[in-house]
Amino acid sequence: MAEFTAEDDGLPCLEVGAWAEDKYRLVQLYDQLFSTGMKSRWDVRVYIDLYAGPGISRVRRTSRLFLASPLLALGVLDPFDQHIFCEADEGFRSTLEQRVRKMFPHANARFIPGDCNDQIEEVCRAIPSPSRERRVLSFCFVDPFDISLRFATVRRLSSYYLDFLFLLALHMDANRNIAHYVNPDNSKVDEFLGLPGWRQLWETEERRGTKFPRFLAEQYSKQMETLGYLAMPWEKMRQVRSSEKNLPLYSLALFSRNRLAHQFWDQVLYYGSDQLSLPGI
């Protein structure tokens, strides 16, 4: 498996906060558990990254570099059979392709330019078609800067046998912009939840003392249940916090139709919290 840290190759990097190290460690753990745990159960395992970025991130105001989600997924001990990377920024997409071709020259990788919400049909066309002789399982990592992923996009992907790991920007974006999002003229949360009537539900929960990030997380889980996914309780979502003030920024949430994936997630929470080494890594 690829090392967690990275070396400067002279190509562009994504600038991130120090908290991202925690995120990358958790994602790497889940990638490994998923790819190894499913290799003998499915004929084809597909990794999908909807906000792929350039592949390497740099901690702001430092020289510390880390492999980001695409290269971490490519570096697992039991490689995925196919990789699909979607990235809206053309420079980042080109950089990622260069890094993948150099570091993993034999990888089966597809690079899709554009916003994943607009390019979802292209993403779906890149997923291998299953058959009785070829069972296909996909794992989709979603790491946006805000709540820009539309639920319609998730619904379309859910027509495949596919697990999701979301980084939900419930504090970084939603909580900071609540005054804008509750405005009936703003449709961002409507599209994020796929639930136009969410404001009435929020009014009830707000009176009960529920915080906006938790409200969104629980509504998101309920929406995923309508697609056949198992519920993900708020307490099982991993809060990613800022390094400076220890304030919550994002919530990592797993959604699967299979309880085995939730067992993997429990291991991620245990080893990630205690900063222990996962056996075999």
N, C-alpha and C positions, 0 to 999 in steps of 0.2 A: 504494500500500500504506500501511496505517496506520503512524504513527510508533510507535517502540518504547516511548518514554516516554509518560506520561499526565498529564492535569491533574486536579486535585481537583474532583470534581463534587458533593461533599457526600454522596454515597451510601457505604454500607459497602464496605470493602476487606478483602482477605485479608492478614493479617500474615505475612510471610515473612522468611527469612534473606537476607542479601546474595547468597548463592550462587545464588538464584533468577534473578538477572540472566543468568547463564551458561545456565541451562536455557531461559529464554525466548528468548534469542538463537538457540540451536540449533533449538528448535522452530519459530521463525519462518523460519529458513533452509529447513528441510525442508518446511514448508507451501508456501513459494513454489516450490521445485523440483517438488514433487508436483503442485500445482495447474496450473502452467504446462506441465510436461512431459507431463501426461496430457490436456490440454484437447482436443487434436486426435485422441486415440486412443480416447476414451470419450465416449458421448453424454451421460451424467450422472455428475457427480462429487459425492460426498457426504462431508461432514466430520462425524465423530461425536466428541463429547467426553464421556466417561463420568463424569468428576469435574470438572464445568465451573467451579464456583466463581462468584464475583460478577463476574468479567471484568477487574478491576483489583486489583493487589497493591501493598501498601506494605511497604517494607523496615523491619523492626522498629527502633524508636528513631530513625527518620529521617522526613523528609517526602518521600522519593523514591518515586515511583509508577511502575509499569510496567503496560502492557497485558498481561493474562494470555492463556492459550491461546485462549479463544473469540473474543476481539476481534482477536487476531493472525490467526487463520484467516479471519475475516470481512474483514480488510483486505488480503488478498493482491492482487497485480496482476491475476490472472486468477481471478475469484471462483469458489468452489465453487457448484454448482447448488442444493444443499440442505445445511442444517446441522441437526444433532440434538444437543441439549445436555441431559444428564442431571445432576441435582444433588439430593442428599439434603437439604441445608439449605434450608428454605423461604425464609428471608430472603435467602440468597445467590441462589437461583433467581429470586426476584422482582426482585432488584437487577440481575441479568444481563439479564433480559428488558427492564427499563427502559432499560438502557444500549444494548442491541441496537436497540431500537425508535427510540431517539434518534439513535444514530450511524450505523446501517445500516437506515434505515426500509424499504427495498425488499428486504431480505434474506429469503430463504425459510428460516425458522428454526422449529424445533419444540422446545419446552421440556418436558422430562419430569421430574416431581417424583419423588423417592424414590431409594433405593439401587439402583445399576445391576444388582447381582446379583439383586435382587428384581423389577426392572422390565425385565429383558432382553427379554421378549416384546414389551413396549411399544416398546422401542427398535427391535427387528426389524421391527415393523409400520410404523414410520416410514420405513424404508428402501424406496425405490421398487423395485417389482418389475421385474426385467429381462425383456427379450424379444429376439427376433431383430432387431427394428428399434430397440431401445433397450438399449444396453450400459451397465451401471451398475457403477461402481467406487467403493468407499468407503475412506476413510482414518480410522482410529480412534486418537485420542490418549487415553492412560490415565495419569492423574497422581494416584494416591492417596497418602495420608500414610503408609500401611503396606502390608503384603502382604494386604490385604483382598479383592482381586479374586480371585474363584473361577475356577479353570480351566474349570469347567463353563460359565461365562459366556463365556469366550473361545471355547470349542468351539462354542457356539451361534452366535456371530457368524461363525465361520469357515465356516459353511455358505454365506455370501455371498462374492463376490469382494471381498476386503477386506484391506488392509494395516494393521498395528499399529505404533504407536510407544509403548513402555511406559517409564514411569519406575518402575523396580523398586527398592523400598525395602530393598535387601539389606544395607546397613550400618545405616541409620537405624533400622530396625525389626528385621529378622531377626537380624543379628549381635548386637544389644544384648539380644535376648530369647531367645537360643539355649537357655538353660537351661529356659525354659518350653516352647519348641516341641518339644524332643526328648522331653518327657514324653508317654507314649502316650495320656494322657487329653486332650491338646491336639491339636485337629484342624486348626489354622489352616494349617500348611504342607501338610498332606494336601490341603486344599481349594485352596490356592494352586497347587500343582503338579499336582493331579489324580492324585496318585500315593501311595496309602496305604502302600506298602512302601518309602518313601524312607529311613527310618531305617536299614535294613540297608545300603543303598547309602552312606549318610553315614558309618557306622562304618568301612567299608572305605576311603573317601576320607580320613577324618580320620587314620587310621593312616598314610596316604601323605603326610600333611602338607598336604592341601588345606584352604584356609580356607573357612569356612561360606558367605560371600557368593559365592565363585566356584563352589562346589558347587551352590548353588541356581541360579545363572545358567546353568550348563551343563546341569543337569537341565531347566530351563525350556526351553532351546533344543531339547533332545531331545524334550520333550513337544510343542513347536510343530512339529517335524518330523513327528510322527505325524499332524498335521493337514494335511500337505502343504506346510508352509512351509520355506523355505531356512534352513539352520543360521546362527546368529549367534554367531561365536566370542567368547569372553570379551574378547579383545584388541580387538574391533571395537565393544564396548559402551563408550560414553562415560561415564567416571566424573565425577559432579558432586560437587565437594568443598566443605567448609565454608570460609568466608572467613577465619575466625579462626585455625584450626589446620591448615588444608589437609588435613583428614581426609575420606575418602570418605563420602558420605551415600547417594547413589543411583546407579543405573546406567541410562543411556538405551539402550534396545535396540530395534532395528527388526526387524520380521518381515514378509516378503513372499514371495509365490510367484514373483515375477518379479525377475530379476537387475538390471533397470533400476533398481528401487528401491534396490538395494544400491549402484549407481553414484551415485545421488543421496546416499545416506548417506555414501559416501566423500567427496563434495564437502562435506557438512556437517562432517565430522570435520576436513577440511583447513582450510576457512575459519573454522570455529569455533575450532580450536586456535590459528590464527595471527591471529585477530581481524581478518581482512581483509574487504573488502566483496565480497559475491557479485556478479558481473557482472549488471547489470540491476536490482539493488536499490538 
